């Protein structure tokens, strides 16, 4: 599942609009044969608000499924923002392989109608061996204000569960950031690196709160036995 945020610009020639709003149509992509072969994938696009609900449309549709083929005319105010969800379905049922990742290029036939508003994802990583018997302390700060820091014992930061780690990190970000007011505005997940020697923590900042601004990089210093390890990237 892919999701991005788009913002509409001022009225453009050839775009049908309503008073104070723009007429936006997203058409379901048709199944197409490639070189006479069976189709492999089917995509469905839907415009959604910050609560993941389908935005107002002329058809009065409240939800779409991967099998829907009806075109939907959405109503979006000029300057308004919406999330564009791209859902993918594998059509061949005789294979044990699924969809690992999809990358889509969206072509718009009218210039100046939509512009992407890109969110931000940052990652910090720790050597796996440091997590087995954590010691020392960790210090956090943003690139734009290195003098404002949050420091805690490594053992306390990691906690006993992933949920505790996520909560601790989210609270650190809220304390340091001028843009994030609540831990509920952040999405944090952890996974191991492909080599298995690092633990990578992914921080997703809410794009509707950081429109037009660049989130400074969160830096982490783990000081253990006098050694400083920088782990942000």
N, C-alpha and C positions, 0 to 999 in steps of 0.2 A: 504494500500500500504506500502510495506517495502522496505527500501533501505539501502544498506551498500556499503562499498568501499573495493575492493580487489586489491592486488598487486601480480604480477607474479614474481616467483623466477627464478634462473638460470635453464638451460635445465635439464630435468630429464629423465631418461631412460624410454622408452615407450611412450614419448610424441612427437608427430610429430610437427616439427617446421619449420619456414621459416627463411631465413637469417635476423637476427636482430629482429625476431618476434616469437611469439608462436601461435600455432594452438589451438584454444580454441573452444570447442563445447558445446553449451548449448541446451539440448533437452527439448522440451515441455513435460510436464508431462501428461500422458494419463489419461483419465477418467477410474476409477476403481471402481468396485462394492465392497462394504464392507458387508460381510456376506449375500450376495444375495440381499442386499438392494440397493435402487437407490443411485447413487453417489451424494455427498453433495456439493463438491467444486471442482473447476478446477483452476490450477495455471499455469502461463506462466512466464518464466524467460527471461530477456533481458539485455544485456550488453550495458551500455551507458557512454558517456563522461561527462565532467563537465557541458556541456550545455544541457544535457538530450537528446542528439541525439544518435541514434543507432550507435555503433562504426563499423568500416570497417569489412566487412564479405565477404566470398567467394560467397555467393548467391546474393550479391548486393541488399539485402533487406534494405529499408530505414526506415521501421516502422513495428511493430507487433501489433496485437490485441489479445484480450483475447481468441478468437476463433481459432487462428492460431495453427497448429499442426506440421508444418515443423521444422526440426532441423536446426540450424544455426551455421556455423563455423566462429567464430570471429578471427580476427588477432590482437593480443596484443603483443607489444614489451616486451622482458624480462625486468623486473623491472618496467613495465608500470602499471598504475592504471586505474581502471574503476569502475563505479557504477553498482551494480547488482540490478535490479529492479525485485521484485516479485509481480505480479499482481494476485489477487484472484477474482473468480467469483462464486456466489452461483448458483447452477444448478437447485435446486427445485423452481418451480414458484408458488406453491400452499400454500406458507407460508408467513405470514406477517413479519417474522423475517429476518433481514439481517445479514451482517458480521460486528461485532463490532471490532474485532481484530484478526489477524492471526499471528501465530508464526511458523516459518519454520526451520527445521534442514536440512542443505545441506550436502550431503555426496559426497566426492570426492574420486574416486577409485585409485588415484595416489598421493603418498606423495611428498611434497615439490614443488608442482606445483603452488598452490595459498595460500596466507596468508591474513586474513582479516586485513584491516586497519580501525580501529574503530574511528569514530568521537566522539565528546563530546557534551553532553547536560547538562547544569547547570540550576538550578532553584533558584529563590529567591521568598520569599513570604511576604505578608503584611497582618495584621489583617484588615478585611473588614471595621471595624468601623473607622480605621485611615484614610481611603480614603474618608469618607463622609464629613469630615471637616478638611482637612489636615493642620497641623501647624508644626512648628519646621523646622529641616533641615535633609537632608540625606547625608551621607558620604560614598563613595565607595573606595575600595582598593582591590588589589589582595593579596592572602596569601603570595606570595613570596616577596612582597615589600610593607609592611604595611605603610611605611612612605610616599609613593607616593599616594596621595589621590585626589579625586574630590568631592567637596561639593557644594550643592545647596539647595535652599529652597524646602521643600517638595511640596508645592503648584506648584512651577515652574517645578519640576521634573515630577509630575503627569500630568500636562497640562490639557487641556479641553477634549481631545479625546484619545483613545487608540493609535492612530497613533503618537500623540505628545509624549506620554509616551515611545513608542518603539523607536522613533527617539532620544529622550533625553538619554535613556539608551545606545543605540548604540553609540552615540557620546562619552559618558563616557568611554565605553569599548575601543574605538579606541584611546582615549587620554591616557589611562592607559596601554594598551597592546603593547608589542613589536612584536606580531605575527599578529595582525589584522590592516590593513592599511585603510580600508574603511568600512563605515556603510553598504554598499551593500554586504559585505561578511558575514553578520550576518542575522539570521532569528530569530525573536522574536515574541512570542505570549503570551497571557494571558488567564487565565481561573479561575473559582472559584473552591475551594476545594470541595471534596465530602460532607463535612459537611456544606459548605456554609459560613464558618466563616473566610476564608482566601482567598486572591487573589494570585494566583501563576503565576509567570512570567517565561516562559521557554526561555532559550537562547541556540540556536544551533550554534556551531562553525563549520566552513567549514572544513570537514575532509581532503581535499586535501592540506590545508595550515598547518595543525598541525600534519602531519604524523611523527611518531617517537618522538613526544613530548607530554608532559602532560600540559594541560592548567591549570594554578593555579585557585583555587576557587575564584570567585568574592564575596567579602563580602560587606554587606550593613549595616550601622548603622543609624537608625532613632532616632534622639534625639528630644524628645518632652517633654516640661515641666520638663527638667532635667532628664528624664528617657531615657536610652539607650536600644533600641530593636535590637537584631541581627537577621537578617532575611534570611541569605543565608544557603542553604543546598544542 
